Amino acid sequence: MKKLHLAAGLSILGLLSFIKTDDPKPVRGLDLSGMDLSVSPREDFFLYANGGWLKKAEIPASETAWGSFNILRNNNTKNLKGILEEAATSKAPAGSVKQRVGDLFASGMDTVAIEKRGYEPIKPILAEIDKIKDYKGLLRYSATHPLEGGSTFIGAGVGQDAKDPDKYIVSMRQTGTGLPEKDYYTKTDPSTVKVREAYKNYISTLFTLTGTEATKAKQLAEDILALETQIATSHMGRIEMRNPIALYNKFATKDFAAKVPNLDLVNVLTTLRMKTDTIIVAQPKYYEALNEMLPMANIETLKARLKFSVISGASGYLSKPFVDASFEYSGKTLNGQKVQQERWKRISSLTDNLAGDLLGQLYVEKYFKPEAKKRMDELVANLQKVFEKRINELEWMTAETKVEALRKLKAFTPKIGYPSKWKNYEGVKVKRDDFYGNVRAFGKWRYEEMLGRLGKPVDKSEWGMTPPTVNAYYSPLRNEIAFPAGILQWPFFDPEADDAFNYGAIGAVIGHEMTHGFDDQGRQYNYMGMLKNWWKKDDNDQFKQRAQVVIDQYDGYTVLDGLHVKGQLTLGENIADIGGLSVAYEAFKTFTKQGKSNEKTDGFTPDQRFFLAFGQIWRTKTRDEALRLRVNTDPHSPGEFRANGPLSNFEPFYKAFGVQPGDKMYRPENIRVKIW
């Protein structure tokens, strides 16, 4: 989906047959045993396709949810573990791919050394913060220590210029808060209050672990929460930030610096090595408020917030009490996890995050089959042809706008499997006995890589995800769709399964990512990835009217305790789900022999098998805590609505399963979504 959740990219996230363990028996194609034939497909297709699985499957204690993405990701992590353990014992030459990923993994698994060091790795950083005398010293520290809490109040980075996407530019974003969303600071419902209390406890626990007396630690937590609550009033909300135009505020650096004189912005950017005459400020209101707040704020509270940022950011790389404190807040309270994931899972994933282009080489060599790429190339080409046909046939779009839409579609760059060239993380020396040092070394490399982009052309060969990732994305700035090797496996893709399965599963994922180029955000970028209006006014109005139907539909879905899906927040992903389904279906009917036949397999017609495959990729069970967090912060709808929502708008689905007026899956013609 764009980044599959894939926003500077957009993504599809947010299945095995019955499992009580995390080591399921392999299944090919449709999982017929996971269906519930006692449920009518006309009443609740999600339950019909997945009800048998839902009744039997249990969410592992270490997981926040369990379903298609989780299970495949879990299996992929096992594969990574095997690669990493082999690399760690290989005695590979210094500087080789195997030595670096193997020693990185080994350093993270060396709990004896990690426990012995406690929080020693960050003591010098905390001591430096103690020396700060005033807010000006705070700003100097932020600029000279960008990787050590420096982004606590000043969020600066280098990225593509949305209106000149072949160039990089310095941009600034809002920061300064730790709760998931600005509303978490003010809402008074019990679940939100519980999160705030857990957050305060987390803050005080971290300070206690680093030597602060308990009573003082609790007061610091209160002070930090009060500070963040004040900061949050200047923040944009997640729905507001869906508008890329509102986030594109370009200034001459000296002009914006004059608006916020207390921030000493020119010197801060120069010290960050981001000296520039032009910047983009995504949320100017935040920096204007910060300009007024910093001189008035208690310096001890500001320093405490900076310290908390450092300790919390490092907690996963320190001794067990820090890891446990982070889990108590983020894992248990925010997401409902019962126990932590096994350490090998956490370190395997971390190794992928830090050194994805190294580990990815070993992963692809062992687990990515060339025939998968060949089949994906064919699927992508077929869906692109269908999307072109559908644009040409749109009744609501004028000819002038269609020309630009087709131009954009034809300029799509598909990326499948893995990068065409690998990053080597030049200069990063991985030490088997220094876990924290290794993490910092990769962090420093990434910062240098980011700075090195200034003044250079955009490298469009780069990927936004690592090869083992179970996800996909669309990037509007690069006008590309990407499908890492990790997701090109069952239950999303199976080269040995029938076309109905593959078009209904990975085909819908491909269509989803393509549609992101034309959703409420993606449509605002042209064929070059430029943030530029290419829509005639009437077409723009038509799109907005049709998008409102999507918003209204999903606003009506209740998740739990009266909590509703946020139709505006999830609009882009819902449009992509609906478009992806219809484009994949037409490609199935157009380009496959099975799509043109009515021959049943396992008692189901080709069309029915297509829709069952689509319904089963959204198979999931989610803990209530994680579901609340998702509804408040995630642009993806919960799984059941990602299945039922698109299907309830789709006439071929009605025909395949005999849906009639009065059935719950039926939507009257006048409120069915018809965009792409």
DRENBATI-574262 format. One line per 2 residues: their letters; for each residue z, x, y of C-alpha. Coordinates in Angstrom, 3 decimals, padded with zeros to 6 digits. Layout:
N
a = Z:X:Y | ...
***
This chain:
676
mk = 000.000:000.000:000.000 | -000.070:001.965:002.997
kl = 001.952:004.757:002.266 | 002.041:002.030:-001.457
hl = 004.904:001.152:001.065 | 003.149:004.072:002.132
aa = 003.782:004.039:008.383 | 002.034:006.961:009.799
gl = 000.867:006.019:006.374 | 001.186:002.611:004.698
si = 002.146:002.070:000.972 | 002.267:-000.341:-002.072
lg = 005.915:-000.120:-003.137 | 008.651:-000.997:-001.753
ll = 006.997:-002.177:-016.324 | 007.612:-001.830:-019.492
sf = 008.355:-004.312:-022.157 | 011.943:-005.086:-022.975
ik = 014.203:-002.093:-022.428 | 017.878:-001.499:-022.485
td = 017.380:002.223:-022.474 | 015.323:004.279:-020.069
dp = 013.152:005.523:-022.926 | 010.910:002.550:-023.711
kp = 008.394:002.291:-026.480 | 004.920:002.880:-025.005
vr = 002.858:-000.226:-024.379 | -000.874:-000.457:-023.839
gl = -002.437:-002.966:-021.478 | -000.637:-006.269:-021.038
dl = 002.977:-006.543:-022.134 | 002.749:-009.889:-023.923
sg = 006.298:-009.596:-025.262 | 007.639:-009.598:-021.712
md = 006.245:-013.056:-020.910 | 008.171:-016.327:-020.989
ls = 005.865:-019.014:-022.314 | 008.533:-021.680:-021.754
vs = 007.844:-021.351:-018.026 | 004.738:-023.001:-016.634
pr = 002.378:-020.590:-014.861 | 001.755:-023.447:-012.455
ed = 005.412:-023.528:-011.394 | 006.433:-019.856:-011.239
ff = 003.861:-017.322:-012.338 | 006.170:-014.358:-011.810
ly = 008.611:-015.782:-014.368 | 005.802:-016.803:-016.693
an = 004.428:-013.244:-016.713 | 007.808:-011.476:-016.748
gg = 010.531:-013.912:-017.771 | 011.035:-012.506:-021.263
wl = 011.490:-009.035:-019.853 | 013.783:-010.281:-017.087
kk = 016.096:-011.986:-019.590 | 016.542:-008.861:-021.668
ae = 016.193:-005.932:-019.281 | 019.285:-004.466:-017.674
ip = 019.349:-002.376:-014.519 | 020.717:001.026:-015.551
as = 024.041:001.769:-013.870 | 022.472:004.658:-011.968
et = 019.643:002.549:-010.530 | 019.420:000.093:-007.640
aw = 016.532:-001.775:-009.237 | 014.547:-001.732:-012.466
gs = 010.910:-002.585:-012.933 | 007.403:-001.202:-013.018
fn = 007.770:001.455:-010.343 | 011.289:002.470:-011.374
il = 010.496:002.849:-015.033 | 007.334:004.868:-014.532
rn = 009.125:007.003:-011.942 | 011.951:007.545:-014.414
nn = 009.527:008.635:-017.121 | 007.753:010.925:-014.668
tk = 011.074:012.520:-013.750 | 011.637:013.254:-017.440
nl = 008.257:014.937:-017.539 | 009.184:016.987:-014.487
kg = 012.449:017.977:-016.129 | 010.568:019.351:-019.120
il = 008.254:021.362:-016.872 | 011.145:022.672:-014.784
ee = 013.345:023.622:-017.705 | 010.471:025.520:-019.276
aa = 009.760:027.258:-015.966 | 013.428:028.120:-015.499
ts = 013.533:029.963:-018.827 | 010.054:031.510:-018.634
ka = 011.025:034.754:-016.872 | 007.838:034.357:-014.869
pa = 006.816:037.088:-012.388 | 008.548:037.033:-009.002
gs = 006.649:034.929:-006.496 | 004.695:033.002:-009.130
vk = 004.586:029.214:-009.204 | 006.755:029.065:-012.311
qr = 009.344:031.488:-010.959 | 009.778:029.620:-007.714
vg = 010.001:026.089:-009.096 | 012.020:027.235:-012.094
dl = 014.568:029.123:-010.013 | 014.755:026.327:-007.441
fa = 015.610:023.869:-010.195 | 018.033:026.312:-011.837
sg = 019.840:026.919:-008.540 | 020.346:023.180:-008.114
md = 021.677:022.846:-011.650 | 024.125:025.741:-011.254
tv = 027.135:023.564:-010.472 | 029.589:026.400:-011.117
ai = 028.177:028.414:-008.215 | 027.792:025.333:-006.030
ek = 031.386:024.199:-006.602 | 032.661:027.686:-005.917
rg = 031.003:027.757:-002.511 | 032.283:024.316:-001.465
ye = 031.160:023.805:002.107 | 030.960:027.498:002.935
pi = 027.187:027.287:003.637 | 027.722:025.082:006.692
kp = 030.941:026.613:008.063 | 029.066:028.899:010.478
il = 027.089:025.921:011.808 | 030.239:023.871:012.434
ae = 031.828:026.874:014.142 | 028.832:027.140:016.489
id = 029.156:023.476:017.414 | 032.857:023.996:018.163
ki = 031.849:026.449:020.907 | 029.849:023.847:022.831
kd = 031.495:023.129:026.197 | 029.426:020.313:027.726
yk = 026.388:018.129:027.171 | 024.078:020.830:028.544
gl = 025.374:023.174:025.867 | 024.763:020.409:023.359
lr = 021.126:020.209:024.401 | 020.758:024.000:024.199
ys = 022.200:023.944:020.704 | 019.805:021.158:019.677
at = 016.847:023.174:020.871 | 017.927:026.444:019.262
hp = 019.034:024.882:015.950 | 016.353:022.263:015.138
le = 017.141:022.296:011.415 | 020.921:022.273:011.812
gg = 021.624:018.972:013.492 | 019.161:019.590:016.295
st = 017.455:016.236:015.868 | 020.718:014.316:016.238
fi = 019.848:013.244:019.782 | 016.390:014.721:020.467
ga = 013.737:013.717:017.947 | 010.680:015.886:018.601
gv = 007.846:016.817:016.270 | 004.147:017.578:015.971
gq = 001.681:015.020:014.642 | -001.774:013.569:015.146
da = -002.619:012.049:018.501 | -003.386:008.425:017.678
kd = -006.020:008.227:020.424 | -007.489:011.649:019.638
pd = -006.817:011.950:015.879 | -008.633:015.260:015.433
ky = -005.903:016.922:017.493 | -002.185:017.470:017.098
iv = 000.289:016.604:019.841 | 004.039:016.795:020.432
sm = 005.702:013.426:020.060 | 009.245:012.192:020.519
rq = 010.998:009.355:018.710 | 014.312:007.526:018.955
tg = 017.217:008.904:016.938 | 021.006:009.144:017.238
tg = 022.083:006.458:014.755 | 023.009:006.488:011.071
lp = 023.069:002.863:009.948 | 019.867:001.447:008.426
ek = 018.782:-000.643:011.417 | 020.001:-001.434:014.931
dy = 021.233:-004.917:013.956 | 023.736:-003.357:011.544
yt = 025.821:-002.378:014.583 | 026.257:-005.904:015.911
kt = 025.863:-008.467:013.108 | 029.143:-010.046:011.958
dp = 028.270:-011.438:008.533 | 030.518:-010.119:005.717
st = 027.861:-007.967:004.046 | 027.025:-006.149:007.291
vk = 030.684:-005.675:008.210 | 031.214:-004.187:004.753
vr = 028.441:-001.655:005.387 | 029.922:-000.673:008.764
ea = 033.378:-000.175:007.259 | 031.922:001.927:004.441
yk = 029.999:003.973:007.002 | 033.180:004.710:008.958
ny = 034.939:005.677:005.735 | 032.047:007.979:004.867
is = 032.267:009.693:008.247 | 036.033:010.175:008.054
tl = 035.800:011.423:004.451 | 033.291:014.119:005.407
ft = 035.490:015.312:008.249 | 038.521:015.361:005.975
lt = 036.605:017.434:003.424 | 035.833:020.009:006.116
gt = 039.453:020.415:007.160 | 040.104:017.704:009.740
ea = 043.468:015.952:009.518 | 043.098:012.428:008.084
tk = 044.296:010.481:011.138 | 042.030:012.441:013.451
ak = 039.124:012.040:011.035 | 039.507:008.248:011.146
ql = 039.557:008.296:014.939 | 036.438:010.430:015.011
ae = 034.733:007.872:012.765 | 035.677:005.068:015.183
di = 034.424:007.107:018.138 | 031.152:007.967:016.428
la = 030.499:004.355:015.481 | 031.170:003.265:019.066
le = 028.777:005.934:020.345 | 026.056:004.911:017.900
tq = 026.555:001.249:018.766 | 025.873:002.102:022.396
ia = 022.818:004.156:021.438 | 021.467:001.371:019.214
ts = 021.136:-000.980:022.200 | 018.309:001.243:023.477
hm = 016.484:001.327:020.159 | 013.403:-000.601:019.175
gr = 013.804:-002.786:016.095 | 011.674:-002.394:013.000
ie = 009.496:-005.393:013.789 | 008.850:-004.111:017.327
mr = 007.819:-000.757:015.878 | 005.047:-002.396:013.862
np = 002.977:-002.420:017.047 | 001.273:001.002:017.343
ia = 000.207:000.293:020.918 | 003.850:-000.129:021.959
ly = 004.638:003.266:020.392 | 001.834:005.110:022.171
nk = 003.271:006.178:025.509 | 001.549:009.313:026.711
fa = 002.984:011.331:029.584 | 002.477:014.591:031.350
tk = 005.536:016.480:030.139 | 006.702:017.222:033.676
df = 006.366:013.558:034.639 | 008.478:012.257:031.773
aa = 010.938:015.105:032.263 | 011.368:013.894:035.858
kv = 012.354:010.461:034.519 | 015.100:012.012:032.368
pn = 016.319:014.991:034.405 | 019.648:015.324:032.591
ld = 017.847:016.106:029.323 | 016.275:019.331:030.665
lv = 013.259:018.319:028.637 | 010.835:021.091:029.621
nv = 013.294:023.795:028.582 | 014.297:021.911:025.422
lt = 010.675:021.637:024.257 | 009.962:025.245:025.173
tl = 012.982:026.430:023.175 | 011.854:024.265:020.251
rm = 008.552:026.178:020.525 | 006.796:022.934:021.372
kt = 005.794:023.935:024.895 | 003.173:021.433:025.970
dt = 001.826:019.798:029.094 | 001.429:016.402:027.374
ii = 003.709:014.410:025.084 | 003.830:011.017:023.418
va = 007.176:009.242:023.648 | 007.343:006.440:021.115
qp = 010.457:004.834:022.605 | 010.913:005.869:026.270
ky = 013.794:003.420:026.699 | 015.877:005.464:024.253
ye = 015.464:008.696:026.203 | 016.044:006.962:029.529
al = 019.298:005.547:028.156 | 020.240:008.924:026.663
ne = 019.663:010.513:030.058 | 022.319:008.227:031.546
ml = 024.694:008.360:028.583 | 025.019:012.082:027.832
pm = 026.701:013.184:031.076 | 029.164:010.276:030.829
an = 030.005:010.566:027.128 | 033.057:012.350:025.791
ie = 031.869:015.803:024.781 | 034.209:015.870:021.779
tl = 032.620:012.665:020.494 | 029.133:014.095:021.013
ka = 030.127:017.252:019.152 | 031.663:015.169:016.367
rl = 028.417:013.206:016.015 | 026.514:016.482:015.825
kf = 028.902:017.827:013.192 | 028.635:014.644:011.172
sv = 024.846:014.971:011.233 | 025.110:018.501:009.849
is = 027.659:017.668:007.139 | 025.927:014.479:006.029
ga = 022.519:016.154:005.978 | 023.878:018.931:003.774
sg = 026.130:016.787:001.568 | 023.696:016.639:-001.343
yl = 023.548:020.433:-001.520 | 027.295:021.104:-001.354
sk = 030.146:020.729:-003.825 | 030.927:017.548:-005.742
pf = 033.322:015.915:-003.232 | 030.515:015.851:-000.641
vd = 027.984:014.520:-003.129 | 030.450:011.835:-004.222
as = 031.218:010.791:-000.639 | 027.518:010.309:000.069
fe = 027.118:008.293:-003.115 | 030.081:006.035:-002.294
ys = 028.425:004.977:000.943 | 024.693:005.156:000.336
gk = 024.555:004.596:-003.399 | 027.344:002.097:-003.993
tl = 027.746:000.158:-000.754 | 024.213:000.169:000.613
ng = 022.339:-000.112:-002.674 | 024.814:-001.337:-005.302
qk = 024.491:001.600:-007.693 | 027.290:001.712:-010.229
vq = 027.109:005.427:-011.028 | 025.187:008.398:-009.691
qe = 021.947:009.427:-011.287 | 022.258:012.344:-013.645
rw = 022.080:015.623:-011.764 | 018.905:016.728:-013.521
kr = 017.121:013.653:-012.171 | 018.283:014.320:-008.644
is = 017.345:017.995:-008.754 | 013.989:017.321:-010.416
sl = 013.117:014.882:-007.629 | 014.402:017.264:-004.975
td = 012.263:020.084:-006.360 | 009.236:017.807:-006.116
nl = 010.146:016.881:-002.534 | 010.657:020.480:-001.443
ag = 007.933:022.255:-003.406 | 005.552:019.481:-004.381
dl = 002.399:021.591:-004.222 | 003.923:024.155:-006.573
lg = 005.388:021.713:-009.063 | 002.314:019.506:-008.684
ql = 000.079:022.242:-010.065 | 002.118:022.408:-013.258
yv = 002.368:018.599:-013.482 | -001.354:017.983:-013.080
ek = -002.239:020.670:-015.595 | -000.090:018.991:-018.227
yf = -000.229:015.279:-017.487 | -003.313:014.333:-015.461
kp = -006.393:013.636:-017.524 | -009.878:014.184:-016.023
ea = -011.048:010.855:-017.470 | -008.458:009.100:-015.323
kk = -010.038:010.490:-012.166 | -013.506:009.552:-013.358
rm = -012.436:005.956:-014.021 | -010.651:005.777:-010.671
de = -013.751:007.023:-008.840 | -015.677:004.152:-010.413
lv = -013.029:001.555:-009.576 | -012.745:002.691:-005.955
an = -016.526:002.627:-005.499 | -016.787:-000.858:-006.980
lq = -014.015:-002.261:-004.810 | -015.522:-000.659:-001.729
kv = -018.836:-002.403:-002.456 | -017.058:-005.728:-002.815
fe = -015.091:-005.224:000.387 | -018.406:-004.555:002.191
kr = -019.858:-007.773:000.812 | -016.795:-009.753:001.820
in = -016.881:-008.449:005.387 | -020.551:-009.392:005.656
el = -019.764:-012.916:004.433 | -016.766:-013.577:006.694
ew = -017.238:-016.868:008.540 | -014.617:-016.150:011.180
mt = -015.821:-012.718:012.361 | -018.695:-012.129:014.774
ae = -021.593:-009.841:013.967 | -020.561:-007.233:016.555
tk = -017.081:-006.810:015.085 | -018.456:-006.807:011.536
ve = -020.553:-003.752:012.405 | -017.424:-001.817:013.345
al = -015.462:-003.105:010.354 | -018.194:-001.933:007.991
rk = -018.385:001.389:009.768 | -014.690:001.858:009.161
lk = -014.891:000.837:005.508 | -017.745:003.251:004.818
af = -015.767:006.070:006.456 | -012.823:005.653:004.054
tp = -011.911:008.917:002.327 | -010.538:008.336:-001.193
ki = -008.121:010.917:-002.597 | -007.353:010.738:-006.283
gy = -004.880:012.700:-008.370 | -004.033:015.822:-006.399
ps = -005.074:017.943:-003.374 | -008.304:019.920:-003.307
kw = -006.287:022.927:-002.152 | -002.634:023.717:-002.768
kn = -000.008:024.849:-000.280 | 001.619:028.116:-001.288
ye = 004.759:028.009:000.907 | 003.970:031.506:002.087
gv = 007.051:033.630:002.629 | 009.524:031.351:000.847
kv = 011.567:033.445:-001.581 | 013.492:031.342:-004.056
kr = 016.804:032.765:-005.267 | 018.273:031.553:-008.514
dd = 021.836:031.869:-007.194 | 021.492:030.250:-003.751
fy = 020.792:026.521:-003.892 | 021.639:025.760:-000.269
gn = 019.699:028.814:000.894 | 016.647:027.666:-001.065
vr = 016.757:024.214:000.494 | 016.992:025.750:003.951
af = 014.148:028.169:003.213 | 011.764:025.333:002.386
gk = 013.005:023.409:005.424 | 012.260:026.364:007.659
wr = 008.810:026.741:006.107 | 007.996:023.109:006.830
ye = 009.166:023.477:010.423 | 006.978:026.540:010.897
em = 004.061:024.746:009.274 | 004.524:021.861:011.704
lg = 004.659:024.182:014.737 | 001.604:026.043:013.477
rl = -000.486:022.905:013.794 | -000.360:022.845:017.592
gk = -003.691:023.901:019.007 | -005.435:023.715:015.653
pv = -007.785:021.051:014.249 | -006.292:018.468:011.916
dk = -006.502:019.492:008.269 | -007.665:016.309:006.572
se = -007.407:017.821:003.122 | -003.597:017.512:003.289
wg = -001.865:014.819:001.283 | 001.023:012.604:002.358
mt = 002.495:012.447:-001.160 | 003.027:014.879:-004.019
pp = 000.955:014.583:-007.223 | 003.819:013.251:-009.431
tv = 004.643:010.444:-006.967 | 004.547:006.893:-008.348
na = 003.036:005.300:-005.263 | -000.125:005.249:-003.176
yy = -000.928:005.033:000.513 | -003.368:004.364:003.299
sp = -003.265:006.536:006.415 | -004.742:004.833:009.490
lr = -004.920:008.101:011.447 | -006.982:009.753:008.723
ne = -008.656:006.579:007.457 | -007.937:007.655:003.897
ia = -006.621:006.039:000.743 | -004.714:008.176:-001.738
fp = -003.607:007.640:-005.322 | -001.399:010.436:-006.702
ag = -001.616:011.334:-010.367 | 001.872:009.915:-010.901
il = 000.821:006.282:-010.495 | -002.331:006.587:-012.593
qw = -000.481:005.666:-015.766 | 000.596:002.524:-017.575
pf = 001.594:-000.080:-016.441 | -000.697:000.417:-013.439
fd = -003.565:002.133:-015.187 | -004.603:002.590:-018.794
pe = -008.025:004.098:-019.615 | -007.784:002.592:-023.099
ad = -007.073:-000.969:-021.945 | -009.570:-003.704:-021.131
da = -011.146:-004.114:-017.702 | -009.132:-007.265:-016.993
fn = -005.950:-005.225:-017.197 | -007.144:-002.285:-015.113
yg = -008.734:-004.368:-012.377 | -005.704:-006.669:-012.226
ai = -003.269:-003.744:-012.075 | -004.589:-000.524:-010.477
ga = -007.584:-002.418:-009.068 | -005.228:-004.590:-007.024
vi = -003.423:-001.432:-005.889 | -006.719:000.092:-004.747
gh = -007.646:-003.133:-002.975 | -004.197:-003.216:-001.413
em = -004.655:000.228:000.133 | -008.155:-000.618:001.342
th = -006.891:-003.800:002.958 | -004.242:-001.803:004.825
gf = -007.121:-000.469:006.905 | -007.567:-004.022:008.148
dd = -004.025:-005.398:008.282 | -002.098:-006.112:011.489
qg = -001.502:-002.390:012.097 | -004.446:-000.706:010.392
rq = -007.032:-002.900:012.097 | -006.052:-001.364:015.443
yn = -007.542:001.998:014.390 | -011.285:002.583:014.282
ym = -013.460:004.407:011.748 | -012.358:007.794:013.123
gm = -008.666:006.969:012.825 | -008.456:006.438:016.578
lk = -006.101:003.867:018.056 | -008.816:001.908:019.832
nw = -009.688:-001.770:020.077 | -012.962:-002.496:018.303
wk = -012.424:-006.261:018.106 | -014.108:-008.959:020.156
kd = -011.566:-011.287:021.746 | -012.506:-014.296:019.601
dn = -012.222:-012.221:016.424 | -008.869:-010.875:017.540
dq = -007.611:-014.407:018.164 | -008.933:-015.553:014.784
fk = -007.147:-012.724:013.000 | -003.853:-013.484:014.715
qr = -004.096:-017.182:013.826 | -004.741:-016.329:010.181
aq = -001.995:-013.709:010.146 | 000.450:-016.316:011.446
vv = -000.199:-018.344:008.291 | 000.961:-015.318:006.279
id = 004.073:-014.939:008.434 | 004.945:-018.608:008.015
qy = 004.446:-018.508:004.244 | 006.703:-015.530:003.648
dg = 009.325:-016.645:006.183 | 009.799:-019.600:003.866
yt = 010.851:-017.509:000.862 | 014.610:-017.402:000.248
vl = 015.989:-014.272:-001.381 | 019.727:-014.950:-001.753
dg = 022.544:-016.697:000.137 | 020.102:-018.155:002.633
lh = 018.619:-014.732:003.379 | 014.889:-015.075:003.965
vk = 012.005:-012.660:003.681 | 011.032:-011.505:007.186
gq = 007.412:-012.542:007.481 | 006.745:-010.466:010.591
lt = 008.297:-007.297:009.137 | 006.389:-007.645:005.857
lg = 003.130:-008.886:007.382 | 001.052:-005.767:006.732
en = 002.095:-005.431:003.102 | 001.608:-009.144:002.455
ia = -001.899:-009.078:003.946 | -002.633:-006.044:001.771
di = -001.287:-007.757:-001.364 | -003.383:-010.873:-000.705
gg = -006.512:-008.907:000.154 | -006.055:-006.467:-002.703
ls = -005.863:-009.269:-005.238 | -009.029:-010.998:-004.066
va = -011.102:-007.821:-003.699 | -010.050:-006.567:-007.149
ye = -010.846:-009.935:-008.728 | -014.339:-010.082:-007.258
af = -015.008:-006.505:-008.382 | -013.844:-007.443:-011.883
kt = -016.197:-010.423:-011.942 | -019.105:-008.483:-010.445
ft = -019.076:-005.132:-012.217 | -017.634:-005.697:-015.692
kq = -019.022:-007.337:-018.789 | -015.616:-008.816:-019.567
gk = -015.446:-010.389:-016.115 | -018.603:-012.344:-016.851
sn = -017.422:-013.631:-020.223 | -014.958:-016.266:-021.385
ek = -014.013:-014.546:-024.633 | -010.295:-014.721:-025.229
td = -008.108:-011.760:-026.161 | -004.621:-012.428:-027.539
gf = -005.179:-016.078:-026.636 | -005.966:-015.474:-022.975
tp = -009.260:-015.618:-021.088 | -010.421:-012.574:-019.126
dq = -009.382:-014.226:-015.859 | -005.947:-015.057:-017.219
rf = -005.497:-011.469:-018.393 | -006.478:-010.215:-014.944
fl = -003.822:-012.368:-013.272 | -001.190:-011.481:-015.863
af = -001.797:-007.776:-015.211 | -001.361:-008.427:-011.499
gq = 001.852:-010.379:-012.072 | 003.338:-007.709:-014.309
iw = 002.944:-004.783:-011.905 | 005.474:-006.533:-009.624
rt = 008.020:-006.882:-012.432 | 011.447:-005.952:-011.086
kt = 015.168:-006.719:-011.075 | 017.147:-005.633:-008.004
rd = 020.844:-005.431:-007.228 | 021.992:-007.819:-004.496
ea = 023.082:-004.997:-002.193 | 019.738:-003.245:-002.484
lr = 017.924:-006.547:-002.015 | 019.781:-007.222:001.243
lr = 018.958:-003.752:002.490 | 015.330:-004.188:001.528
vn = 014.945:-007.536:003.279 | 016.438:-006.075:006.459
td = 014.546:-002.788:006.520 | 011.628:-002.667:004.069
ph = 008.113:-003.807:005.056 | 007.486:-004.856:001.433
sp = 008.462:-008.280:000.124 | 010.567:-008.519:-003.066
ge = 008.539:-008.345:-006.286 | 008.484:-012.038:-007.193
fr = 006.895:-012.884:-003.847 | 004.398:-010.050:-004.126
an = 003.181:-011.793:-007.272 | 003.513:-015.487:-006.432
gp = 002.635:-015.225:-002.741 | -000.929:-013.889:-003.110
ls = -001.688:-015.972:-006.216 | -000.664:-019.206:-004.507
nf = -003.447:-018.610:-001.980 | -006.153:-017.880:-004.548
ep = -008.475:-020.589:-005.877 | -009.660:-018.593:-008.959
fy = -006.023:-018.375:-010.060 | -005.766:-022.174:-009.766
ka = -008.806:-022.553:-012.015 | -007.588:-020.026:-014.563
fg = -004.271:-021.810:-015.100 | -005.048:-025.383:-014.087
vq = -002.913:-025.439:-010.920 | -002.955:-028.877:-009.288
pg = -001.465:-030.526:-006.177 | 002.242:-031.030:-006.776
dk = 002.658:-027.787:-008.728 | 004.946:-025.217:-007.094
my = 002.217:-022.557:-007.186 | -000.118:-024.891:-005.256
rp = -000.651:-024.539:-001.524 | -002.738:-027.110:000.330
en = -006.143:-025.847:001.370 | -005.318:-025.988:005.084
ir = -002.431:-023.483:004.770 | -003.969:-021.032:002.342
vk = -004.407:-017.532:003.696 | -008.024:-016.584:004.291
iw = -008.454:-013.258:006.010 | -010.277:-010.652:003.928
***
